[in-house]
Structure formats: C-alpha cells, structure tokens
Amino acid sequence: MPSGDILFLSPLVISGDEEEEPYVADVLVSGGLISAIGPALSSSVDSSTRLVQAEGLALCPGFIDLHAHSDLHVLTNPLHEPKITQGITTELVGQDGISYYPTRTSEELTSIRTQIAGWNGNPTDEECATTHAGVGLFEWTSVRGYLDALDRNGITVNVAVLVPQGNLRLLAVGPNDTVATEAQLADQVALLKVAMLEGAVGMSSGLTYTPGMYASYTELARLCTALATSFPGAVFAPHHRSYGKNAMEAYQEMLDLALETGVPLHLTHCKLANEENVGRSGQLLAKIDAAIAAGVNVSLDTYPYTPGSTTLASLLPAWANQGGPRETLKRLTDSELRKRIRHEMEDGCDASRYNAQIEWDTIEFAGVSSPALAGYAGMTVAKVAEIVGKDPIDVFYDFLEKDDLKTSILAASLHSS
C-alpha cells in the first residue's frame, strides 16, 4: 500500500456519477485511498503531506480500457507506462477470442503464441528464462494461473480477464473447421465454467480469427446460454464475423444471440468498415436501440481513429489458416495454393471474408519481428511492392514467411460516419 498522504488542491472533481455535476474541491489521499473531499483541506493536514497544485485541472476516477491486448505487456513491463500515463487504471484482456489461457498442452500454447504474436509480441523461451526470469511467463495453463502471475508480479493497473471462445474451441474441437459434436460442446461449456469460477468476468470471441470463427450460431448460443445461466451479469464481448461486407447481418447475429440467451452483450470495437458502409452508422445504432427496446442489455466500445489493427496472417482465407500457424506456413510453400489464395483475396471470392476484395494500398505494415523487414514498417503493401519491384501478393507472402506470421498491420478501412 502506498505510504504518505497526498492533497490535490482545487481540481475540478469529476466523480463518475452521471447525476452529479463536476465541482471544485480539495481531495486528500491517504494510504492510496481517498480519505476526504472538501474545501480548504490544506489547513487540516500536517507538513509531511505532499501538496499537488491542481487548479484548472480535472481529477476523476481512472479510465477503464474495455479492449486491451496487454496480456503479456503487464507482466513484461509491470509499470505499464503506455496506459497508466493516459489515466487508464483498469484493462480488460483475453480479447478477440484467443489468448494464452486456458490451454491443455504445450503444443496449443505454442500455436497461440505464434498466432497472436502480431498483437502481443512473443518473448522467446530464452528471454523468458533471462530477461523475464522470475515472471513465470507461459508457466500457467488456466485463468487462475494467469491471474496468480499478475498478483505475484505487482502490476500497476488492475486487470480483468475474458475467457477466449477460440481457446475453448481449440481445446475441445481442435484447430480445424469441423462441426462440434455434443461431447465437444459439453467440453467447451465445462471449460468455460471452470475459467469463470477461476476469476474471469465474461467471454470474448474472435469470429474472423481461427479457430473461433468456425463456431456456428448454435455453438455460440450454447456457450452464451451457459454464461447467462450460471454467471448472471457476465458479459459476452464478441469481435463478430464482419465489420465490412454484410456487417449489418454480423451485428444482427450478435444481437439475436443476446436476445435468445439473455447474455449481456458488449460489442467490442464497434465500427463499420469499407465503402459500402459509409453513412450507415445511424442504421447500426437503430439496430442497437431496437435490441435494447426488446430487452437486450447492450453496451459497446469504439476508438476515435479510422485505421483498424490486426495481424497480417488474419487476411488469409479461413481455410488457409486451418490447423494452426505451422500448417499455414506449410501451405504458403505450395504454388497452387498460393494461386488460390490470391484469387480469393484479390478477386473477392473468399466466402469467409464475405467476398470482400483486398486493397493493398490500404494495408500498412505496423510492426515486424524480423530485423530484415524493420525498414518497411509504416509502409503499405502496395508501396513496398513498388520499392522492391514485386507484385503486392508476393510481398504479402514474403512478410508472412520471413516474419513467421508475426507481422501486425493497420488497415485504413473505417469511416467517421
């Protein structure tokens, strides 16, 4: 517990209560907790109290980041300056249906680490044993084990965890596009319940990412029903099946799930992408309002900029990512499969992406693992292709192979309306 008292002098206090207007007052913090709020508190504190001149500034509760990929960063950098310096004091991780918990085998964990390295990085085993010695990176297999690692390492921010639906499917069904059997559905529900009892606050999904995307509406409904029935108030936070082509239908599927199962729904990074959705935000909000009127508990988060961020490998057709990262890289060595991938991506024939055509001048390399590729960060695929004299699809393949699927991207596909 922090020691010493701190007195904030005359800030504009914003309490977070929707019914309360902001007001100016002194705020005394003792032992890390607010002990007094009122006018002219400086006359009642001793000389050891640290005084912070805050007139003209606002003082409010910490912000909650409802969509964070800091699962590893809070452990490898426990001060977590990128967030705490923005006033974020609580983060919700386990997002987009895939993270490092729960797992049953080391092979599953290795596959997940590779798949989401573009989001979170992927410290090597040597780095885990040296640079991050004592942290216990990847020594857990469960939500409880991960939360215990956070507690042991004394992180700066508060962290809440979602159960990733893709993990449930990976453990129960495997990495391929197959229909879940009754036994596999029951296994997923059992895994979900254990993770919730261990401290998770809800479930996420990533329905454009393998293997979670292979789940049918019926499979998702089974999990959401278990969540709503056994853990009332626990939230379902889906990254749904499309933010571009057929986005309205994808949103409606999630709203229908919530209406049918009674699960509280949080629409994660709620947005509309691509030209066909320009000006349609009003339609989406009308859908959400209609769901609320029908009794659905809906919330959402979004971000105030137009690029979206993901992994380069996630642009591949779903079938090309079946079986996990090693199988994906193996497919990239097959010239006929490369032709098929190109056709589906560039000609808009990928059903798993709602037949949307890829536009290489909108895909920007954001982060790479290979030093040989570092100079291209910040450039679009089209620009790199121009520089190196290759076709954009071949640049795409080169980065996937040379960076071992670890490349992250920015996709300039969103609109302000």
N, C-alpha and C positions, 0 to 999 in steps of 0.2 A: 504494500500500500504506500502511495506517495507520502512523503513527510513534509511538514511545513505548510503554513496557510498562505493562500493567495487571495488578494482582494482586487477585483476588477472594478475600476472606478467609472461610474456613469456611462456604461454601454447602453445601447438600445437592446433591451431584452426581448427576444422572440421565443416564447415558451414552447411553441409547437402545438398549443391548444388552438384549434380552429376558431373557437368562440372568444378568444382573448386578443385584444389589440396589443401591439408592441408598446413597451413603455421604458422609460429611462430609470435605472436604479443601480445601486452598488450590489455586487454579487461576491459573497465570501465562500471560498472553497477550503475545506479543512479535511486533511487526510484523504484527498481525492474525491470527496463528496461535497455537494453544495450544502452549506450549513446555515446560510442566511441570505435573504434578498430584501433590500430595502434602501431607503435614502440615508446618505451620510453615515455609512458604516465605519468610515476610517477612524472616527473618534472612539470606537469601541474595540479596536484591535491593538495588539502590542507591537513593539518596534521590530520584532522578528518577522512580521507578516510582509510578504512580498507584495508591493503595490504595482498594479498594471493600469496605466492611463488608457482608458478605453472610450473616452468621449468621442462621439462621431462614428464609432464602430458598432457592429452588431454582435451580440452574443446569443447563441442558440444551441440546442442540443445537436450532437453530431449527426451527420448525414448517414443514411443507410444506402449502400450500393447494392441494389437488388439483382444485379447481373455482373458478377465478377469471376474472372479466371485467375484468381490469385492463390489457387490451391497449394502451389509449391512456393510462390514468392513469399508468403507469410512465414514460411519455415526457413528458406534460404536467406531471407532479408527481414528478420523479425521486426525491425523498426518500421518497415513498410512506408517509407517516406513518400512515395508517389501518391498514396491515398491519404495518409494522416495529415499531410500538409495541405490537402484540399478540404479538410474538415470531415472526412469520411471516417467514422469510428466503428461501423459495423458493415461486414460484407457477407453476401450470400454466395457460396461456392457450390461445386457439384453441378455445374450448369450444362445445358445443351445435351443432356442425356448421356454423357460419357465423362468419367473421371477415374480416380485411382482406387476407388472403393465402391462396393465390395469386390473382391476377387477370390478365386479359389485356387488358382495355380500361378506359378511364376510366368508361364507362357502367356496367360491372359494379361498379366500386369505389363509384361514386355511389349505386347501388342498395343495396349492402351497408351503406354508411354510414347511409343513411336507415332501412333495416330494423332495424338494431340500435342506433339512437340511444337508445332507451329503456333499453338495458343500459349503454352506454358513453359516452353523450354523442356529440356530433358537432360539433367545432370548425369554424367557418366557414372558407372559404378565406382571408378577411381575417385571422381570428385566427391561422391557420396561418402567415401571412406577417408578422404583427406580434407578437402576444403570445407565439407559439411559434416565432418566427423562429430559424432555425438547427437546429431539432429534426429537420426533414425529415419532418414528418407527411404520410403518404399519398404519399410520393415513391417508395415501394417497390412492387413488383409480385409479390414472391416471399417465401418464408420466409427465405431468405438476406438479402434486403434489409431485412426487418423486424428480424432478429437483428442485422444490422450497425448499424441505427439505435439499438438498445438499447445496443450496445457504445460507440458514439460519444457517447451522452448520459450515460454513467456513472451508471446507475441503482443504487439502494441494495440492492434484493433480487435474488436470482437468478431467472431466468425460463426455463421450458421451454415448448415450443410443440407443440401438436397440429395436425395437418392437418385442416381442417374439411371433412367429406364433402360438405356442401351447396355449398361453393365448387367442389369437383371436378365436381359435377353441373351447377352453373350454367355453368361454363366449357365443359363438353363437350356438354351436352344443352340448356341454356337454362333459363328460369325457369318453364316450364310443365309440367303433369302429362302427360308422354308417356313411353312405354316406351323405354328406352335401346337403341340399336342396338348391334351388335357393335363397330362402329368407335367409337362413343361410350363403350362400356365400356372398350375398349382405351385410349382417350384419358384416361379417368379414372385408370386404373391407371398410365399413364405419368406423369401429373401427380403422383400420389401418390408414386411412386418418386423423382421429382426433388425434391419437397419433403422427403422423408425424408433424402435424401442431403445436402440443404442444412442439416440440423440438427434436424428435427422428431423427436419421440420416440414418436409414435403418431398415431392418427386419432380424431377425435371425430365424433359425428353428432347431429343435432337432428331427430328423426323426428316432431315435432309442428310443425316450422317449415319453411316453404318456402325453397328448393326441395328440400332434403334429404329431406323426408317423402315425396316422390314415388318414392323408390328402393324397389324390390321387395326381397324376401328374396334373390333370386338376384343382384341387383345388389350388395347389401351383401356377400354371400358372395364375390363376385368380388374386391372390394376387400380384404376381410379375409384371403382366401387369399394375395393378393399381399403383404400386410403380414406375415403369418406366415412366408411362404416366403422372402421377400427380406430381411426385417429381423427375425430371431428375437428375441423379447423385447419388441418394440414393442407398445404396448398399444392396444386398441380401447376407447374411452370413450364409450358411447352414452347420450344422452338419448333414451329409447326412445319407442314410439308412444303409450303412455298410462300415467298414474300413477293414474287414476281407474277408470272403467268398463273392464272387460277388462284391468286392469293385470297380472293374473297371466299372461295369454296374451302380453302385451307383454314381460314379463320372460322368459318361456319362449322367445320368439323369439330374444332376445339370447343366452341360454344355449345354445340349439341352434346358433346361428351359431358360437359359440366352440368347441363340441364338434365341429362339422363341419369347421371350418377350422383349428383349432389355435391361433387367436389368443388371447393373454392378454386377459381381459375385465375392465374396470373399470366397474362400474355407478355412473354419476355421479348425484349427489344421490339416492341410493336411498331411496325413500319410497313410501307408499301414501296416496292422497287420496280424499276423499268418503266419504259414509256407508256405502256398500256394502262398504268395505274396513276398517271398524272391527274391530279384533281379529284381523286376518288376517296380521299381521307374522310370526307363527310359521309360517304356511303358506309365506310367501315365503322365510324362512330355510331351511325344509326343502327347498325347490326348489334353493336355492343349495348347500346341503350335498350334495344328491344329485348336482348337477353336478360338485362338487369330487371326490366319490367316483368319478365316471365319468372323471376325469382333466382336467377343465377348470380352468384357472388363473383364479380369480375373486377380485377384490377389490372394495371399494365405499367410497363416502364418503356421509355424510349430514350434516344440520345439526340442531342441538338446539332448533328452534323450529317452530311449526306453520304459519305463512304461507309460501307459495311466492312467488317473484318472477319476473315476465316482462314482456313488452310488451303493451299493450292490444290492439294490432293482431293479436297471435297468437291472440286469442279468436275471430277471424273464421273462418268455414268455409274449408277449404283452397282451394276454387275461387275464393273472393273475393280471395285473396292471389296468385293466379297472375299471372305476368307482371311482378312486381316492384311496388314502392311506388307508382309513378305510375299503374299500371293499377288498383291497389287504390283509390286516391283517386278515380279516374275512375268506378269502379263505384258509389261512395258518392253520386254525383250522380244516379243512376238510381233513381227511386222504386219501380219494380217489383223491382229487385234488392235494395233495402232491405227490402221486404216479405219476400222470400225469405230473406234473411239473418236477419231477426227470427224467422221461422217455424222455421228450422233451429236457431237458438241457444236460443230460449225454449221451444220445444216438444220439444226433444231429437230433432231429425231430421237432425243433422249427422253423417253416417257417418264423416267424417274425425276426429271427436271422439268416436267410439263412441256416438253418440246421447245424449250427456250433456247435461242441461239446465243452462243458465247460471243462477246465482243472484246477482242484482245486489247483494244485501246482504252478499255475501262478497268482492266485488271492490272493493279500496281503491286510490285514486289515490296512487301513491308519489312520482312525480316528473314534472314537466311542463317543457316548453321555453318555451311561450308565457307571458309575464308576465300576460296576462289570465286565465289559468287557475290561477295560483300559489296563490290563496287556497283552492282546493279540495283541495290536497294533504293527505292524511291522512283524507279523507272517502271513504265508499263511493259507488258509483254510485247506489245507492238513496237515500242521504242527499242527494246533490247534486240528484237529481231532485225530491225533496221540497222543497228550498230554492228551486229555480228554477221549480217548477211544470210540469215536463215529465215525459214518460214516460222510464223508465230507458234504453230503447233509443235514444231521441233524444239523451240526454246522452252515451251511448256514441258515437254518430255525430258529435256536436258536438266531442268531445275528439279523435277521430281526425282530423277535418278541420282544426280550429283549431290543433292541435299537430303537424300534418304527420306523423302516425303516431309521434311521438317519446315518447308517454306511457308511463311504466312503472307497473306495478301490483303490489300484494300480493294474493294470493288465499288467504283463510283456509280452506283445504280439507284440511289434513293432520291426522293424529291421532297420539297418542303410543303407540298400540298397533296 
